[in-house]
Amino acid sequence: MTLWHSWRRHWHGRAFREGEFAPLFGPPPADEWVALDFETTSLDPKQAEIVAIGAVRIKGNQLLSGEALSLKVQAPTSLTGQSVAVHGLRHQDLQQGLMLEEALRQLLAFIGPRELVGYHIAYDLRILNLACQRLWGLHLPQPGIEVSRLYHDHLYRRYPDAVIDLRLTAICQHLDLPPLPAHDALADATAAALIFLRLTQGGPLTYPKV
């Protein structure tokens, strides 16, 4: 952890030195991460509401699929046919979902101080921080690790003239990762985790097919 990241944790955690949220601001384990994904009602973070949460832990060179978190949230009023068409979660699918506050408490306990990994992780972190700010005045210190950026940088260093397709499906196909259901929070979190492991633990990349 860099000095900047250490200061960032101290700054965001200054009001949460005790209580249930204190572990979020401790030093992160050197070899553990959490891959995260949300399904939401909108692509605009200021309007989006969470309907599903997927998260999975990474330890060293292993994906801990047995420690995955998959939660549905009770349908918000902003759930419309347009958003259902994207993630497939209807009002009846969310009837047994958790209240958002309880779902986020479970998620934060699952994350702890670990760094976060994801595909479009800046969006997911924005969603998470906006919700946590409204509920508890809480802002997570993790900056997030973007797997599409890792993929781009790995390829660019070896093939600066390559045409790089940064779609999640294209990245998974190029890395020979197993296909997973699209627009499913846990599946997308798992895909991001597998990409992260391949790029940080695997060998050099081949030239991408176009």
C-alpha positions as a Markdown table, in Angstrom:
| # | Residue | x | y | z |
|---|---|---|---|---|
| 1 | Met | 0.0 | 0.0 | 0.0 |
| 2 | Thr | 1.4 | 3.4 | -1.0 |
| 3 | Leu | 1.7 | 6.3 | 1.3 |
| 4 | Trp | -1.2 | 8.0 | -0.6 |
| 5 | His | -3.5 | 5.0 | -0.1 |
| 6 | Ser | -2.6 | 4.8 | 3.6 |
| 7 | Trp | -3.4 | 8.5 | 4.0 |
| 8 | Arg | -6.7 | 8.0 | 2.1 |
| 9 | Arg | -7.7 | 5.2 | 4.4 |
| 10 | His | -6.9 | 7.3 | 7.4 |
| 11 | Trp | -8.8 | 10.3 | 6.1 |
| 12 | His | -12.0 | 8.4 | 5.1 |
| 13 | Gly | -11.9 | 6.4 | 8.3 |
| 14 | Arg | -11.4 | 9.2 | 10.8 |
| 15 | Ala | -15.0 | 9.1 | 11.9 |
| 16 | Phe | -15.2 | 5.3 | 12.0 |
| 17 | Arg | -12.4 | 4.3 | 14.3 |
| 18 | Glu | -14.8 | 2.2 | 16.4 |
| 19 | Gly | -17.9 | 0.2 | 15.6 |
| 20 | Glu | -19.0 | -2.1 | 12.8 |
| 21 | Phe | -17.3 | -0.1 | 10.0 |
| 22 | Ala | -13.9 | 0.2 | 11.6 |
| 23 | Pro | -12.5 | -2.9 | 9.8 |
| 24 | Leu | -13.0 | -1.2 | 6.5 |
| 25 | Phe | -10.2 | 1.2 | 7.2 |
| 26 | Gly | -7.5 | -1.1 | 8.4 |
| 27 | Pro | -4.5 | -2.1 | 6.3 |
| 28 | Pro | -5.5 | -4.3 | 3.4 |
| 29 | Pro | -4.1 | -7.9 | 3.2 |
| 30 | Ala | -1.2 | -8.0 | 0.7 |
| 31 | Asp | -2.6 | -10.9 | -1.3 |
| 32 | Glu | -6.4 | -10.6 | -1.0 |
| 33 | Trp | -8.9 | -8.7 | -3.1 |
| 34 | Val | -12.7 | -8.6 | -3.7 |
| 35 | Ala | -14.2 | -8.6 | -7.1 |
| 36 | Leu | -17.5 | -6.6 | -7.1 |
| 37 | Asp | -20.4 | -6.0 | -9.4 |
| 38 | Phe | -23.9 | -4.4 | -9.1 |
| 39 | Glu | -27.0 | -4.6 | -11.2 |
| 40 | Thr | -28.8 | -1.3 | -11.0 |
| 41 | Thr | -31.8 | 0.5 | -12.4 |
| 42 | Ser | -29.9 | 3.1 | -14.4 |
| 43 | Leu | -26.4 | 3.8 | -15.8 |
| 44 | Asp | -26.5 | 7.3 | -14.2 |
| 45 | Pro | -25.0 | 6.9 | -10.7 |
| 46 | Lys | -27.1 | 9.7 | -9.4 |
| 47 | Gln | -30.3 | 8.0 | -10.3 |
| 48 | Ala | -29.3 | 4.3 | -10.2 |
| 49 | Glu | -30.6 | 2.1 | -7.4 |
| 50 | Ile | -29.1 | -1.3 | -6.6 |
| 51 | Val | -31.2 | -4.5 | -7.3 |
| 52 | Ala | -28.5 | -7.1 | -7.1 |
| 53 | Ile | -25.0 | -7.5 | -5.6 |
| 54 | Gly | -22.3 | -9.9 | -6.6 |
| 55 | Ala | -18.9 | -10.2 | -4.9 |
| 56 | Val | -16.2 | -12.9 | -4.7 |
| 57 | Arg | -12.9 | -13.1 | -2.9 |
| 58 | Ile | -9.5 | -13.6 | -4.4 |
| 59 | Lys | -6.6 | -14.9 | -2.3 |
| 60 | Gly | -3.1 | -15.2 | -3.8 |
| 61 | Asn | -3.6 | -17.0 | -7.1 |
| 62 | Gln | -7.0 | -18.5 | -6.2 |
| 63 | Leu | -10.6 | -17.5 | -6.8 |
| 64 | Leu | -12.5 | -18.4 | -3.6 |
| 65 | Ser | -15.8 | -19.2 | -5.3 |
| 66 | Gly | -17.0 | -20.9 | -2.1 |
| 67 | Glu | -16.9 | -17.5 | -0.4 |
| 68 | Ala | -18.9 | -15.7 | -3.0 |
| 69 | Leu | -21.7 | -13.2 | -2.0 |
| 70 | Ser | -24.8 | -13.0 | -4.2 |
| 71 | Leu | -27.7 | -10.8 | -2.9 |
| 72 | Lys | -30.9 | -9.5 | -4.3 |
| 73 | Val | -32.4 | -6.2 | -3.0 |
| 74 | Gln | -36.0 | -5.4 | -2.7 |
| 75 | Ala | -37.4 | -3.7 | -5.8 |
| 76 | Pro | -36.9 | 0.1 | -5.7 |
| 77 | Thr | -39.6 | 2.4 | -7.1 |
| 78 | Ser | -37.2 | 3.2 | -10.0 |
| 79 | Leu | -37.3 | -0.4 | -11.4 |
| 80 | Thr | -38.8 | -0.1 | -14.8 |
| 81 | Gly | -39.3 | -2.3 | -17.9 |
| 82 | Gln | -36.3 | -0.6 | -19.5 |
| 83 | Ser | -33.9 | -1.7 | -16.7 |
| 84 | Val | -35.5 | -5.1 | -16.4 |
| 85 | Ala | -34.7 | -5.7 | -20.1 |
| 86 | Val | -31.0 | -5.3 | -19.2 |
| 87 | His | -30.6 | -7.4 | -16.1 |
| 88 | Gly | -33.8 | -9.5 | -16.2 |
| 89 | Leu | -34.7 | -8.9 | -12.6 |
| 90 | Arg | -38.5 | -8.3 | -12.3 |
| 91 | His | -40.5 | -7.1 | -9.3 |
| 92 | Gln | -41.5 | -10.7 | -8.5 |
| 93 | Asp | -37.9 | -11.8 | -8.7 |
| 94 | Leu | -37.0 | -9.3 | -5.9 |
| 95 | Gln | -39.9 | -10.0 | -3.6 |
| 96 | Gln | -37.7 | -11.9 | -1.2 |
| 97 | Gly | -34.8 | -9.5 | -1.6 |
| 98 | Leu | -33.1 | -7.8 | 1.4 |
| 99 | Met | -33.6 | -4.2 | 2.4 |
| 100 | Leu | -30.8 | -2.2 | 0.9 |
| 101 | Glu | -29.3 | -1.3 | 4.2 |
| 102 | Glu | -29.0 | -4.9 | 5.3 |
| 103 | Ala | -27.6 | -5.9 | 1.9 |
| 104 | Leu | -24.9 | -3.2 | 2.1 |
| 105 | Arg | -24.0 | -4.2 | 5.7 |
| 106 | Gln | -23.4 | -7.7 | 4.5 |
| 107 | Leu | -21.4 | -6.5 | 1.5 |
| 108 | Leu | -19.2 | -4.2 | 3.6 |
| 109 | Ala | -18.5 | -7.0 | 6.1 |
| 110 | Phe | -17.6 | -9.2 | 3.2 |
| 111 | Ile | -15.2 | -6.6 | 1.7 |
| 112 | Gly | -13.5 | -5.6 | 4.9 |
| 113 | Pro | -10.2 | -3.7 | 4.2 |
| 114 | Arg | -9.6 | -5.6 | 0.9 |
| 115 | Glu | -8.9 | -3.8 | -2.3 |
| 116 | Leu | -11.7 | -3.9 | -4.9 |
| 117 | Val | -11.5 | -5.3 | -8.4 |
| 118 | Gly | -14.0 | -5.0 | -11.2 |
| 119 | Tyr | -15.1 | -4.3 | -14.8 |
| 120 | His | -16.2 | -0.6 | -14.8 |
| 121 | Ile | -15.3 | -0.6 | -11.1 |
| 122 | Ala | -15.4 | 3.2 | -10.9 |
| 123 | Tyr | -19.2 | 3.0 | -11.6 |
| 124 | Asp | -19.7 | 0.4 | -9.0 |
| 125 | Leu | -17.7 | 2.2 | -6.4 |
| 126 | Arg | -19.6 | 5.4 | -7.2 |
| 127 | Ile | -22.9 | 3.6 | -6.7 |
| 128 | Leu | -21.7 | 2.0 | -3.4 |
| 129 | Asn | -20.3 | 5.2 | -2.0 |
| 130 | Leu | -23.4 | 7.2 | -2.8 |
| 131 | Ala | -25.5 | 4.6 | -1.0 |
| 132 | Cys | -23.2 | 4.5 | 2.0 |
| 133 | Gln | -23.0 | 8.2 | 2.2 |
| 134 | Arg | -26.8 | 8.5 | 2.3 |
| 135 | Leu | -27.1 | 5.8 | 5.0 |
| 136 | Trp | -24.1 | 6.3 | 7.2 |
| 137 | Gly | -22.0 | 9.2 | 5.9 |
| 138 | Leu | -19.5 | 6.6 | 4.9 |
| 139 | His | -17.0 | 6.7 | 2.0 |
| 140 | Leu | -14.9 | 3.7 | 1.2 |
| 141 | Pro | -11.1 | 4.3 | 0.9 |
| 142 | Gln | -10.4 | 1.8 | -1.9 |
| 143 | Pro | -9.7 | 3.4 | -5.3 |
| 144 | Gly | -10.6 | 0.2 | -7.2 |
| 145 | Ile | -8.6 | -1.8 | -9.7 |
| 146 | Glu | -10.1 | -1.7 | -13.3 |
| 147 | Val | -9.5 | -5.0 | -15.1 |
| 148 | Ser | -10.1 | -3.5 | -18.6 |
| 149 | Arg | -7.3 | -1.0 | -17.9 |
| 150 | Leu | -5.0 | -3.9 | -16.7 |
| 151 | Tyr | -5.8 | -5.8 | -19.9 |
| 152 | His | -5.2 | -2.7 | -22.1 |
| 153 | Asp | -1.9 | -2.0 | -20.5 |
| 154 | His | -0.7 | -5.6 | -20.7 |
| 155 | Leu | -1.5 | -5.7 | -24.4 |
| 156 | Tyr | -0.2 | -2.2 | -25.2 |
| 157 | Arg | 3.2 | -2.9 | -23.7 |
| 158 | Arg | 3.7 | -5.9 | -26.0 |
| 159 | Tyr | 1.6 | -4.8 | -29.1 |
| 160 | Pro | 1.4 | -1.0 | -29.2 |
| 161 | Asp | -0.3 | -1.1 | -32.6 |
| 162 | Ala | -2.9 | -3.7 | -31.6 |
| 163 | Val | -6.6 | -3.0 | -32.0 |
| 164 | Ile | -7.8 | -3.6 | -28.4 |
| 165 | Asp | -11.5 | -4.6 | -27.8 |
| 166 | Leu | -12.3 | -3.7 | -24.2 |
| 167 | Arg | -15.7 | -5.3 | -24.1 |
| 168 | Leu | -16.0 | -7.8 | -21.2 |
| 169 | Thr | -17.0 | -10.7 | -23.5 |
| 170 | Ala | -14.1 | -9.9 | -25.9 |
| 171 | Ile | -11.6 | -9.8 | -23.0 |
| 172 | Cys | -12.8 | -13.2 | -21.6 |
| 173 | Gln | -12.7 | -14.8 | -25.1 |
| 174 | His | -9.2 | -13.6 | -25.7 |
| 175 | Leu | -8.0 | -14.9 | -22.4 |
| 176 | Asp | -9.8 | -18.2 | -22.9 |
| 177 | Leu | -11.9 | -17.8 | -19.9 |
| 178 | Pro | -15.2 | -19.7 | -19.5 |
| 179 | Pro | -18.3 | -18.0 | -20.7 |
| 180 | Leu | -20.6 | -16.7 | -17.9 |
| 181 | Pro | -24.1 | -15.4 | -18.0 |
| 182 | Ala | -24.3 | -11.7 | -19.0 |
| 183 | His | -25.8 | -9.0 | -16.8 |
| 184 | Asp | -25.6 | -11.2 | -13.7 |
| 185 | Ala | -23.9 | -9.5 | -10.7 |
| 186 | Leu | -22.1 | -12.6 | -9.4 |
| 187 | Ala | -21.2 | -13.8 | -12.9 |
| 188 | Asp | -19.7 | -10.4 | -13.8 |
| 189 | Ala | -17.8 | -10.2 | -10.5 |
| 190 | Thr | -16.4 | -13.7 | -11.2 |
| 191 | Ala | -15.4 | -12.8 | -14.7 |
| 192 | Ala | -13.6 | -9.7 | -13.4 |
| 193 | Ala | -11.8 | -11.9 | -10.8 |
| 194 | Leu | -10.7 | -14.4 | -13.4 |
| 195 | Ile | -9.4 | -11.6 | -15.7 |
| 196 | Phe | -7.5 | -10.1 | -12.8 |
| 197 | Leu | -5.9 | -13.5 | -11.9 |
| 198 | Arg | -5.0 | -14.2 | -15.5 |
| 199 | Leu | -3.3 | -10.8 | -15.9 |
| 200 | Thr | -1.5 | -10.8 | -12.6 |
| 201 | Gln | -0.6 | -14.5 | -12.3 |
| 202 | Gly | -0.5 | -15.7 | -15.9 |
| 203 | Gly | 2.1 | -15.4 | -18.7 |
| 204 | Pro | 2.4 | -12.9 | -21.5 |
| 205 | Leu | -0.7 | -12.3 | -23.7 |
| 206 | Thr | -0.9 | -13.4 | -27.4 |
| 207 | Tyr | -1.9 | -10.9 | -30.1 |
| 208 | Pro | -5.6 | -10.4 | -30.0 |
| 209 | Lys | -7.8 | -11.7 | -32.8 |
| 210 | Val | -9.9 | -9.1 | -34.5 |
